[in-house]
Amino acid sequence: MGVLRIHRLVFLICTVLLIAPTIFSVFTTEANAESRSVREYRIKAAFLYNFARFTEWPADKFRDETTPMILCVMGVDPFGPVLENTVLSKKIKGRSIIVKRTATIDNLRACHVLFVSSSEWNNLPEIVESLSGAAVLTTGDMDRFAKRGGIIKLTTKGNKIRFEINPKAAERAGVKLSSYLLSLATIITEDD
Amino acid sequence: MRFCSGSESVHNAVGRCGKLLMPGSHTAGGYGAARILTIIRHVDMALMRVAVFGLLLLPLPMIASAQESKQYQEQPDEFSELNLEQLMEVDVVSINVLGTHTHLEGEWMFAYQFMFMRMDGSRDGTNRLSDSDVLADFPVTPTNMTMKMHMPMVMYAPSDDLTLMAMLPYIKLEMDHVLGPLSPKPGARFTTKSEGFGDLNVGALYTFYRKNFDEHRLIFKAALSVPTGSIDKKDVLANPAQGKQKLPYPMQLGSGTFDLHPAITYVGEMGDWAWGGEVEATIRLGENSNDYTLGDRYKISGWVNWKWTDWLAPFVRIDGEVWENIDGADPDLNPAVVPTADPGRRAGEQIDLLAGVNLYALGGPLKGQRLAIQGRLPVYRSLDGPQLETDWQITVGWQWVF
């Protein structure tokens, strides 16, 4: 009977050790338990960079030729360091790009591109209203973002990223989107 | 692609399409203490050997967990070099020839596998037996058996973490026999056949843990097999004058009981490599209408895949499995005539080596479809015999995700 206990114990130990390192990391590191992977946000970060390439801002949005492009994230940041890596060494129309994160509406008018996290679902109407005429390209991936007044909504369809554009929201904000960008998008009206 | 691969009988061969590790035991009424102890001793000896091979798998998750992902250190991201149209063609979830991705919400998958298994000769313990050895104690002995199994499967992912699955096998069995000096017709040979649908398997896979952006995952599998396969197949035996008789246990198409198939699977992927390990069980619930319950099964697996090219990934795998004897007995079978009719000669333990290749269509009309070919060879077998032993098995599978 003692031998039987040893056999069972060895089997149990081997089985637990097979998966123990993975289980152990649950309690020691912050695991990404979300179903959306960072790969998705790496791709979306690249989309944000490209949206900025095909957007025009009014001249007074930049103080001078050296004023950088400011890319902001409001709310719970789904990108992590991906956004910085995406714009590293990149320029848009000769301007460098800096990334800022903010939790309040007060500083948003200084942004050129703003990604609104889905954590700000309830605040979106206030955000949109506060940025009227501020020449901020608002983007996001929350449900019905474009229909609720955001300019560009990123979506996932069939394992690919797509985007919707609300032209009226862009007009209200005071930014001009290129026809190329509009041709690739699904056009959304706020009456849909 | 994971295969539904077989062992010594059909109801054991279909038991791995969706499993959940749920501790439990089947109804075991009528056991004496001595018999329970014998079974425990038998299972433990086998598990000990399986555990030794499990030790070989220990370094894999440890090494993987110890490494930091270097993707997100200060380097320009590769996607930033793509234009908008190129970005719109990038897969959110990297689907590649390694096949380790879980299904995305709303995704369907159809799969079909064909398995051929050959069993030849008998074994008792680790000793190979000749037909004459078996016929010293039995009037009839099986000499060889072939199994052909068609396994269509459908899967659907209602969410990124949950995938539902269903599989219904179609099975063709054929077993050759020879009569010995204890029978009325020594030297006579006959063949029995059975064919039909096996037990329906329904289940779910749930990814309950992810680390480092899906470089490591733990998947909980739960499946239930429904007794749709026949346990009353008949065929003409040695004496045609007697008409069709009930076939022994290995020739039946189902278990006759609802069975649980629990498992926990670890999957890791980094660069061109993928690896994993799995612990699974088959737990029989209750007794079937022929007054018996097939033995429970326990298995440990480990595998390594390598992405040789974007469309070709070879893999190797090792399986260790233990299965128990039948509890009870079919009253229509006489265990003294042929070993396959003896419920006490169905248990065993086995270690198999598997190798194969995954092929993945990157483009063209077959884009996204996957083909896999796998061969299995036993490297260790110990059977409660005399019992037919598996010689080799080959499986070919096709998978289409849309």
Interface residues (C-beta under 8 A of the other chain):
Chain A: L4 H7 R8 V10 F11 I13 C14 T15 L17 L18 I19 A20 P21 T22 I23 F24 S25 V26 T29 A31 N32 A33 E34 S35 R36 S37 V38 R39 E40 R42 I43 A45 A46 F47 Y49 N50 F54 G80 P81 V82 E84 N85 T86 V87 L88 S89 K90 T156 N159 K160 I161 R162 Y180 L181 L184
Chain B: I40 R41 D44 M45 L47 M48 V50 A51 V52 G54 L55 L57 L58 P61 M62 A64 S65 A66 Y72 E74 Q75 P76 D77 F79 S80 L82 N83 L84 E85 L87 M88 E89 V90 D91 V92 V93 S94 I95 L104 E105 E107 S159 D160 D161 T207 Y209 R210 K211 N212 F213 D214 H216 L218 I264 Y266 G277 V279 I300 G302
